[in-house]
Amino acid sequence: DYAAWQQQWLSGDVLDEQRAFWVERLRDLPQLEFPTDRPRPVERSFAGDELGAVLDPELSDALRRLARREGVSLFTLMLGAFQALLYRYSGQQDVVLGSAFAGRTRAEVEPLIGFFVNMLVLRADLSGNPTFLELVRRTRDVVLAATDHQDMPFGRLVEELKPKRESNRNPLFQVAFSAEGMSEPPLGLPGLRTEWLTVPARHSRFDLTVIVRELGSGEVGLHVEYATELFERGRMRRLLGHYETLLRAVVADPGRRIDALPLLTDPELEQLKLWNRTEREY
């Protein structure tokens, strides 16, 4: 019923308005040049692995306070920080990634069991070396505009934009960022005890996916799924460390320019000191 309704509704003026927005927003879309450990294969196998980290309660609370102060969601704040990280990794001021939106925009579908998720393409403008606060405001505007136009199915969007297709790349974006709420209690079923189980991921739909989760303990969890054809586990572990370092810097001074935000962890800084020990007896 929902599919039939969507096909009928997403036509005429509604389709034209959705199409016009996305065609204009995604014109001349760049390709993210994220550094990889191995050359990109001709054909993708979608083999993947996962890695996780948990931010300590102090940092988690500080991020929530900063988000409330700026009038944005935790997702928007964390997305802005991740875009800054991609900017520092790639050197690109025009950064594109995908994000999963729930798709339950109508009251009739809220109680239904079913898959309504749609991938939206979010394009960040990091030109001019903005402060982190300015980047968050830009990110908020992008997320709100995309939310208002989230009814265009991703497959339909690809058909409309007709990007150059490559067998070793996902169309439109290669990196994804999403948020999940994980604070729900176990199911209450009479006579049964239930608990959440995590199923290990051994595949990766995209080159890299970062998922932010609000844990029941109040901490913020970070989950990374990555293509093992492209990345070593050590690089993903460093990426999580750089992301956490950047997050600590923005809560300490959100007015800093994104070029000036530190990335290196304490062990990496110590390693640099060791490598740079060039003193000799004269």
DRENDRENDREN-501321 format. One line per 8 residues: number of its first residue (from 1); for each residue x, y negated, z of N, C-alpha, C, O. Coordinates in steps of 0.2 Angstrom, whole numbers, m for minus. Last residue first. Example, Ala and Ser with C-alpha at 12.3 -4.5 7.8 and 13.67 -1.06 7.14 Angstrom:
2> 64/11/35/68/5/36/64/0/39/67/m6/40  66/28/39/62/22/39/66/16/39/71/17/42
END
This chain:
282> 391/m88/97/395/m93/92/403/m91/93/407/m94/89  380/m75/96/386/m78/100/390/m82/95/391/m80/89  364/m79/90/370/m76/90/375/m79/94/375/m85/95  346/m79/88/352/m81/91/358/m77/91/357/m71/91  334/m75/82/340/m75/78/346/m78/81/351/m79/78  320/m68/84/326/m69/88/332/m69/84/335/m63/83  309/m66/77/312/m72/76/318/m73/80/320/m79/81  304/m54/81/306/m54/75/310/m60/73/315/m60/69
274> 299/m58/94/305/m53/94/308/m53/87/314/m53/86  289/m67/91/295/m69/95/301/m65/94/306/m67/93  280/m58/85/283/m63/81/290/m66/84/295/m67/81  277/m50/96/281/m47/90/284/m52/86/290/m51/84  270/m59/103/276/m57/106/280/m54/100/286/m54/100  259/m61/94/263/m67/95/270/m64/98/275/m67/97  253/m48/95/256/m50/89/261/m56/90/266/m57/86  249/m48/108/254/m43/106/257/m45/100/263/m45/99
266> 239/m59/107/245/m59/112/251/m54/110/256/m56/109  234/m61/90/233/m59/97/239/m59/101/245/m61/98  231/m75/79/235/m69/81/234/m67/89/232/m72/93  223/m86/76/220/m79/75/224/m73/78/221/m68/80  217/m102/80/222/m97/81/219/m90/79/213/m89/80  212/m115/70/210/m110/74/215/m104/74/216/m102/69  215/m124/60/219/m124/66/217/m119/71/220/m119/76  206/m123/50/213/m122/48/217/m121/54/222/m118/54
258> 194/m128/56/195/m121/55/202/m119/53/204/m113/54  197/m140/69/196/m139/62/197/m131/61/201/m128/64  187/m140/84/194/m140/81/192/m138/73/187/m135/72  176/m141/92/177/m147/88/184/m146/84/185/m151/80  176/m131/101/172/m130/95/173/m136/90/171/m135/84  186/m124/111/186/m131/108/182/m130/101/186/m130/96  182/m112/117/186/m117/121/186/m124/118/186/m129/122  175/m106/107/171/m108/113/175/m113/118/172/m117/122
250> 185/m105/98/179/m109/96/175/m111/103/172/m116/103  194/m96/104/196/m103/102/190/m107/101/190/m113/103  186/m84/104/189/m87/111/191/m95/110/190/m99/114  185/m82/91/179/m83/95/181/m86/101/178/m91/104  198/m79/87/195/m85/84/189/m87/88/188/m93/90  200/m67/94/204/m73/96/201/m79/93/201/m84/97  191/m59/88/190/m60/95/194/m67/97/192/m71/100  197/m58/75/190/m61/76/189/m63/83/186/m68/84
242> 209/m52/78/209/m59/75/202/m62/76/201/m68/78  204/m39/82/208/m44/86/208/m51/84/207/m55/88  198/m35/70/193/m36/76/197/m40/81/194/m45/84  209/m34/62/204/m39/60/199/m40/66/198/m46/68  216/m24/68/219/m31/69/214/m36/67/213/m41/70  208/m14/65/209/m15/72/212/m22/73/210/m26/77  210/m14/51/203/m15/54/203/m17/62/200/m21/64  223/m10/50/221/m17/48/214/m19/51/213/m25/53
234> 223/3/55/226/m2/59/224/m9/57/224/m14/61  216/10/46/213/9/52/216/3/56/213/m1/59  217/3/29/220/7/35/216/5/41/214/0/42  206/2/15/209/m1/21/212/4/26/209/10/26  202/8/4/205/1/3/209/m1/9/214/m4/9  196/20/6/200/20/0/204/13/0/209/13/m4  188/18/17/195/20/18/199/21/12/205/21/13  179/4/20/180/9/15/187/11/16/192/7/15
226> 171/2/36/175/0/31/177/6/26/176/12/28  162/m6/49/162/0/44/166/m2/38/165/m8/36  162/m11/65/165/m12/59/165/m5/55/167/0/57  155/m20/78/155/m14/75/157/m15/68/154/m19/64  155/m27/94/157/m28/87/158/m21/84/161/m17/87  144/m33/107/148/m28/104/149/m29/96/145/m32/93  142/m43/121/141/m43/114/146/m37/111/152/m37/112  134/m39/136/140/m40/132/138/m40/125/133/m37/123
218> 122/m34/142/123/m41/141/129/m43/138/130/m49/136  120/m21/142/124/m24/148/125/m31/148/127/m34/152  114/m18/130/110/m19/136/113/m22/142/110/m24/147  122/m29/118/121/m23/122/117/m24/128/116/m30/130  120/m35/102/119/m37/109/117/m31/113/112/m28/113  131/m33/89/126/m30/93/126/m33/100/131/m34/103  136/m36/73/136/m39/80/130/m36/83/124/m36/81  145/m28/60/138/m28/64/139/m31/71/143/m28/75
210> 153/m29/45/153/m31/52/146/m32/55/142/m35/52  159/m20/32/153/m22/35/154/m23/43/157/m19/46  168/m19/17/168/m20/24/161/m22/26/158/m27/23  164/m14/4/171/m14/6/172/m14/14/176/m11/17  149/m4/7/153/m10/5/160/m9/7/162/m5/10  145/8/12/141/5/7/145/0/3/145/m1/m3  154/21/18/154/14/18/151/11/12/153/12/7  154/35/29/154/32/22/153/25/23/152/22/29
202> 153/41/41/159/43/37/158/40/30/161/43/25  149/36/57/148/34/50/154/37/46/160/35/48  141/45/70/147/43/67/146/42/59/143/46/56  128/40/79/130/44/74/136/42/70/135/36/67  124/38/96/127/35/90/130/40/85/134/45/87  109/40/104/115/43/102/118/39/96/114/37/92  100/35/119/103/33/112/109/37/110/113/38/115  89/47/127/95/42/127/97/41/120/95/45/115
194> 75/53/137/78/51/130/84/47/131/85/43/136  67/66/144/72/61/145/75/60/139/78/64/135  49/70/145/56/70/142/60/65/144/58/59/146  37/69/152/41/75/152/47/76/149/50/81/149  32/56/140/30/61/146/34/67/146/33/71/141  43/45/135/39/50/133/38/55/139/43/57/142  50/30/131/46/33/137/41/39/135/36/37/133  66/28/124/59/29/123/56/33/129/59/37/132
186> 77/17/132/75/23/129/68/24/129/64/21/133  76/m1/129/76/5/134/75/11/130/72/11/124  85/m12/118/79/m8/120/80/m2/124/85/1/124  96/m19/114/95/m19/122/88/m15/123/86/m15/129  102/m21/102/102/m14/105/100/m14/112/102/m9/116  99/m29/88/97/m29/95/97/m22/97/94/m18/95  111/m34/76/106/m29/78/105/m30/85/110/m31/89  117/m42/61/116/m42/68/110/m37/70/105/m37/67
178> 129/m42/48/123/m41/51/123/m42/58/128/m41/62  138/m44/33/138/m46/40/131/m46/43/126/m49/40  149/m37/20/142/m38/23/143/m40/31/148/m38/34  157/m39/5/158/m39/12/151/m41/15/147/m45/13  155/m40/m8/158/m34/m6/159/m33/1/160/m28/4  141/m46/m20/146/m46/m14/149/m40/m12/146/m34/m14  137/m44/m33/136/m50/m30/140/m51/m24/143/m56/m23  138/m26/m33/136/m32/m37/135/m38/m32/132/m37/m26
170> 152/m18/m28/145/m19/m27/143/m25/m30/147/m30/m30  164/m9/m38/162/m15/m34/155/m15/m33/151/m13/m38  168/0/m47/171/0/m41/170/m6/m36/173/m7/m31  161/m2/m59/160/4/m55/163/4/m49/161/8/m44  154/m18/m62/160/m14/m61/159/m8/m57/155/m8/m52  145/m30/m71/145/m24/m67/151/m20/m67/154/m19/m73  142/m47/m70/146/m42/m73/147/m36/m69/149/m36/m63  124/m50/m66/132/m51/m65/135/m46/m69/133/m40/m71
162> 110/m54/m68/114/m50/m73/122/m51/m72/125/m54/m76  100/m61/m61/107/m64/m61/111/m61/m67/115/m64/m70  89/m51/m61/89/m58/m64/95/m62/m65/96/m65/m70  95/m40/m56/92/m40/m63/91/m47/m66/93/m48/m71  97/m44/m43/103/m42/m48/101/m42/m55/104/m44/m59  84/m46/m39/89/m52/m39/95/m50/m44/97/m54/m48  79/m33/m38/76/m38/m43/81/m44/m44/82/m47/m49  87/m29/m28/88/m26/m34/85/m30/m40/88/m30/m45
154> 83/m37/m17/90/m37/m19/90/m34/m26/94/m37/m31  67/m45/m18/71/m39/m17/78/m40/m20/79/m42/m26  63/m60/m11/65/m58/m18/69/m51/m16/75/m52/m13  60/m65/1/55/m60/m2/58/m57/m8/55/m53/m11  67/m75/7/70/m68/8/65/m63/5/66/m57/5  67/m88/8/67/m85/1/69/m78/2/72/m75/m3  69/m92/21/63/m95/18/62/m91/11/56/m92/8  82/m87/23/76/m84/26/69/m86/23/65/m82/23
146> 89/m96/16/89/m89/13/83/m86/17/79/m82/13  88/m107/24/85/m107/17/85/m100/14/80/m99/10  94/m103/36/87/m105/35/84/m105/28/78/m103/27  107/m100/31/103/m95/34/95/m97/34/91/m93/32  111/m113/27/111/m108/23/106/m102/25/103/m99/21  110/m120/40/106/m122/34/106/m117/29/100/m116/26  119/m113/47/112/m113/49/108/m115/43/103/m112/42  131/m117/41/129/m110/41/121/m109/43/118/m105/40
138> 132/m130/43/131/m128/37/129/m121/36/124/m119/32  134/m129/57/128/m132/55/127/m131/47/121/m130/45  146/m122/58/140/m119/61/134/m122/58/129/m119/56  154/m132/52/153/m125/49/147/m122/51/143/m119/47  154/m141/62/151/m143/56/150/m137/52/145/m136/48  160/m134/72/153/m136/73/150/m138/67/144/m136/66  173/m132/67/169/m126/68/162/m128/69/157/m125/66  176/m145/54/177/m142/61/172/m136/62/168/m135/58
130> 182/m141/37/177/m144/42/179/m141/50/183/m136/50  190/m142/25/193/m140/32/188/m143/37/190/m147/41  184/m144/13/186/m150/17/188/m149/24/189/m153/28  173/m130/11/178/m135/8/179/m141/13/174/m142/18  165/m119/13/171/m121/18/175/m126/16/181/m127/19  150/m113/11/154/m119/9/159/m121/14/157/m124/19  144/m97/8/147/m102/13/151/m107/9/155/m105/5  130/m88/4/136/m92/1/138/m97/6/134/m102/7
122> 122/m73/6/124/m79/9/130/m82/7/135/m79/7  110/m63/0/117/m65/m2/117/m72/1/114/m77/0  101/m50/8/102/m57/6/109/m59/5/113/m57/8  93/m35/8/100/m38/8/99/m45/5/97/m46/m1  79/m30/18/82/m33/11/88/m36/12/89/m40/17  69/m18/26/75/m22/26/77/m24/19/77/m20/14  59/m10/28/57/m16/25/63/m20/24/63/m26/21  54/6/31/60/2/29/58/m4/25/57/m3/19
114> 43/10/45/45/10/38/51/6/37/53/2/42  29/9/55/35/13/54/37/13/47/33/15/42  21/m7/59/22/m1/55/29/2/55/34/m1/56  19/m19/66/19/m12/69/20/m6/65/20/m1/68  22/m29/55/26/m28/61/25/m22/65/30/m19/67  14/m30/44/19/m25/44/23/m24/50/27/m19/51  5/m40/47/2/m34/46/7/m28/46/6/m22/47  12/m52/48/10/m49/54/8/m42/53/8/m37/57
106> 27/m53/38/20/m53/39/17/m49/45/20/m44/46  40/m51/37/38/m58/37/31/m58/38/28/m64/39  51/m41/39/44/m40/42/42/m48/43/41/m50/48  64/m41/35/59/m41/30/52/m40/32/47/m40/28  77/m41/41/72/m36/43/66/m36/38/64/m30/37  92/m43/31/86/m46/35/80/m41/36/79/m37/31  109/m41/30/102/m37/30/97/m41/35/99/m43/40  119/m50/19/117/m49/26/110/m46/26/106/m47/22
98> 135/m53/11/128/m50/11/126/m49/18/130/m48/23  145/m67/6/144/m60/9/136/m59/9/132/m63/8  157/m78/m1/150/m75/m2/150/m68/2/155/m64/2  164/m94/0/164/m87/2/157/m84/2/152/m87/4  175/m105/m5/168/m103/m7/168/m96/m6/170/m91/m9  188/m107/m2/183/m111/2/176/m109/0/171/m112/3  200/m94/2/195/m97/m3/190/m101/1/188/m99/7  209/m87/9/211/m94/6/206/m97/2/207/m102/m1
90> 207/m75/15/207/m75/8/210/m82/5/212/m82/m1  208/m77/29/211/m71/26/212/m72/18/217/m70/15  201/m89/31/208/m89/33/212/m82/30/217/m83/28  188/m85/27/192/m91/24/199/m90/25/203/m92/21  185/m75/36/186/m73/29/190/m79/25/194/m77/21  184/m83/47/189/m78/47/191/m76/40/196/m75/38  173/m91/44/180/m94/45/186/m89/45/191/m91/42  164/m81/44/165/m84/38/172/m88/38/176/m88/33
82> 164/m78/58/166/m73/53/168/m76/46/173/m74/43  158/m90/63/165/m88/65/168/m83/60/174/m83/58  146/m89/57/150/m95/55/157/m93/57/162/m95/53  141/m78/63/142/m78/56/147/m83/54/151/m82/50  140/m82/76/145/m77/75/146/m76/67/152/m75/65  129/m92/74/136/m94/77/141/m89/75/147/m90/73  119/m84/69/122/m89/65/129/m91/68/133/m92/64  117/m75/81/119/m72/74/122/m78/70/127/m76/67
74> 113/m83/90/119/m80/91/122/m77/85/128/m78/83  105/m98/82/105/m91/85/112/m88/86/117/m91/83  106/m115/88/107/m109/83/106/m103/86/107/m102/92  109/m126/96/102/m125/93/102/m120/87/98/m120/83  120/m129/102/120/m131/95/113/m130/92/112/m131/86  117/m123/114/119/m130/114/118/m133/107/116/m138/106  116/m109/111/110/m113/113/111/m121/113/107/m124/111  129/m107/107/124/m106/102/118/m110/104/114/m114/100
66> 136/m108/119/137/m113/113/132/m112/108/130/m118/105  130/m98/126/129/m105/129/130/m110/123/127/m115/122  134/m87/119/127/m88/120/126/m95/122/121/m99/119  148/m88/121/146/m88/115/138/m90/115/136/m94/111  149/m86/135/151/m92/132/148/m93/125/146/m99/123  145/m73/136/140/m78/139/142/m85/136/138/m89/135  156/m67/130/149/m66/127/144/m71/130/140/m74/126  166/m70/139/166/m73/132/159/m72/129/157/m77/125
58> 162/m63/150/163/m70/150/163/m73/143/160/m79/142  161/m50/146/155/m53/148/156/m61/148/151/m65/146  171/m46/132/170/m46/139/164/m51/141/162/m55/137  165/m37/117/168/m43/120/166/m43/128/161/m41/130  170/m22/111/165/m25/115/169/m31/118/174/m31/121  172/m13/95/175/m17/101/169/m20/105/164/m21/102  175/0/83/171/m4/87/175/m8/93/180/m6/95  174/7/67/178/5/73/174/0/77/170/m3/74
50> 173/20/54/171/15/58/175/13/64/179/17/66  175/24/37/176/26/44/173/20/48/171/15/45  171/32/21/172/26/25/173/29/32/173/35/34  168/34/3/171/36/9/173/31/14/175/25/12  164/29/m9/160/27/m3/162/31/3/159/30/8  171/31/m20/169/37/m17/164/36/m11/161/40/m9  172/22/m35/171/22/m28/169/29/m26/165/32/m29  184/21/m48/178/24/m46/177/24/m38/182/26/m35
42> 197/15/m48/192/14/m53/185/16/m52/180/13/m54  202/8/m32/201/13/m36/196/12/m42/192/7/m42  212/m5/m27/205/m3/m28/205/2/m33/207/2/m39  227/m1/m18/224/m4/m24/217/m1/m25/215/4/m23  227/m4/0/228/0/m6/225/m3/m12/220/m7/m11  224/m14/9/230/m10/10/232/m6/4/238/m4/3  218/m30/3/217/m23/5/224/m20/6/229/m23/4  211/m46/6/217/m42/5/216/m35/8/213/m34/13
34> 198/m52/m4/200/m50/3/206/m45/2/206/m41/m2  192/m62/m13/198/m59/m13/201/m57/m7/205/m61/m4  176/m62/m19/180/m63/m13/186/m59/m14/186/m53/m15  171/m71/m33/173/m64/m30/177/m65/m24/183/m68/m25  158/m84/m35/165/m81/m34/166/m74/m32/161/m72/m29  145/m88/m46/147/m84/m39/154/m82/m40/156/m78/m44  138/m97/m54/145/m96/m54/148/m93/m47/152/m96/m44  124/m98/m43/127/m100/m49/134/m100/m49/137/m102/m44
26> 116/m96/m32/121/m91/m33/124/m92/m40/127/m88/m43  106/m106/m31/111/m105/m26/117/m101/m27/122/m102/m25  99/m105/m44/103/m111/m42/108/m110/m37/114/m112/m37  94/m92/m42/98/m93/m48/102/m99/m47/108/m100/m48  86/m94/m30/92/m90/m30/97/m91/m36/103/m90/m35  76/m103/m34/80/m104/m28/87/m100/m29/92/m103/m28  70/m97/m45/74/m103/m46/78/m105/m40/84/m107/m41  64/m85/m39/70/m85/m44/74/m91/m45/80/m91/m45
18> 55/m91/m31/60/m87/m28/66/m87/m33/72/m88/m31  47/m97/m41/50/m101/m35/56/m98/m32/61/m101/m31  43/m86/m48/46/m92/m51/50/m96/m46/56/m98/m47  35/m79/m39/42/m76/m42/46/m82/m45/52/m82/m44  25/m88/m37/29/m86/m31/36/m83/m34/41/m85/m31  19/m90/m50/22/m95/m47/27/m93/m41/32/m96/m40  21/m73/m55/18/m79/m56/22/m85/m53/28/m85/m53  24/m62/m41/23/m63/m48/21/m70/m49/20/m74/m44
10> 22/m54/m28/29/m56/m31/28/m57/m38/32/m54/m42  10/m47/m27/11/m54/m24/17/m57/m27/17/m63/m29  11/m35/m34/6/m40/m36/8/m47/m34/7/m52/m37  22/m29/m26/23/m30/m34/17/m35/m36/19/m39/m41  16/m29/m13/22/m34/m15/23/m35/m22/24/m40/m25  6/m20/m15/4/m27/m13/10/m32/m15/9/m37/m18  13/m9/m17/8/m11/m22/6/m18/m21/6/m22/m26  20/m8/m5/24/m8/m12/19/m11/m17/21/m15/m21
2> 10/m6/4/14/m12/4/17/m13/m2/18/m19/m5  4/6/0/0/0/0/4/m6/0/3/m11/m4
END
